[in-house]
Amino acid sequence: MIYYNISNPAEKADFRAATLEGQPRGGGLYFPSQIPKWEKEFVDSLPTLSKAEIGFRIMQPFVGESLTDAALFDIVEEVLAFEFPLRKIDAENWCLELYHGPTLAFKDLGARFLSRVMGEFAAAGGQKIIVLVATSGDTGGAVADAFHGVAGTEVVILYPSGKVSPVQEKQLTTHGGNIHALEVQGDFDDCQRLVKEAFKDEELKKGILLTSSNSINISRWLSQQIYYAIGMSQWREADKPVIAVPSGNFGNLCAGLVAKKSGLPVQHFIAACNANRVFTNYLESGQYLPVSSVSTISNAMDVGDPSNFTRIKELFKGREAELKENISSFSISDTLTRKTIRMAADELDYVIDPHTAVAYAAVEEWKTKNGKKPGIILGTAHPVKFPDVVEEEIQKKITPPEALFSIMQKVKYAELISPDYQILRDKIATLKK
Ligand SMILES: *Cc1c(COP(=O)(O)O)cnc(C)c1O
């Protein structure tokens, strides 16, 4: 598969180069030159295939010659080593729980796929890969867990001191080994500024591969198609579902749209947003007007200028009507999000986190307008990751899963640094050796 830069289509890369680069040098986003068509036989046989077989069949055309089939199969098998249950929650809705991975959020799948692929490339290329991440919480944890122990890679994570939750901090700082946590005396913007400065530092980049691991990376973005197909492998209803996706940077939704184009049997997608409604506004007015983000209780979706918007546009280029047939969007307030968490616990005995609740409220709003249809909401995080809001609404303690209990016992190790680029630069320079 060849990928081109949406901002400069003459700039092309194969899967390996696009993954290692993350973002094209001069800016822009990589996009696949073709969307594969799934054979009917594959779609019909989903219920009988293993997770690894499903993952392999979906990713093989995107990976092409960059990995052997045997290497790709081993990677997906290892990456998918946890459950993705599709649970019926009320008369006409199901929740696809994507939060049973090591850091209890859907980002585990994409981060794990990316890490294994990079490990494979590091081994083949004999070059050390240094992954640099600024995080406001969730991404860093998934990336740290995914890359821990992957030979040939070093990960430097910058997070704002005192601004991530206790669980998130443990997930960032207790791995050791090739994972290096820098606790920055500043805010998330300071962390991001330091990372950007490093990517511009040509002298520093000599002799190493310095890369990022956000959903701009094609390996993280496209591998998210796999859980949509694993979800549909458990679907037994006659009608195709409407799928509601809690959305921030829109990597998750955009992966689902690619899968639908390939043949995933989905009726319609709902982009479930919080008060950050730039995409909702776009569908209403046809104008895309990015703004600064506002803070909400579903904070992993507090994005004012979603990085994957350009990819959604590219997927439906010149076919605006088709875009609207495929996607609706609703913006859900914090008040309704809280009410939905309470309702689900009281009436359905089902505890959901604020991001998942936004999707639940959105699918209900869609049905009010469009009539009853079977719906799937994507459960993007375990409720225990957001105890303050959830426990306040459901009025009881959430039992943490085993994995979380053990991480809370571990010792934090992070270097406290001032937001000074020279310090980050020195740190990266020592890892080069
Ligand atoms: C990152 C995140 C989202 C948003 O996903 P995008 O792919 O950026 O749209 C939603 N929910 C949770 C819990 C997240 O961590």
The ligand as an ORCA input file, in Angstrom:
! r2SCAN-3c Opt
* xyz 0 1
  C      -8.895      9.496     23.315
  C     -10.265      9.192     23.837
  C     -11.436      9.483     23.080
  C     -11.381     10.211     21.766
  O     -10.928      9.378     20.728
  P     -10.514     10.027     19.309
  O     -10.029      8.879     18.496
  O      -9.455     11.051     19.593
  O     -11.745     10.659     18.740
  C     -12.664      9.085     23.590
  N     -12.769      8.471     24.798
  C     -11.686      8.177     25.550
  C     -11.866      7.531     26.859
  C     -10.391      8.532     25.101
  O      -9.320      8.250     25.860
*
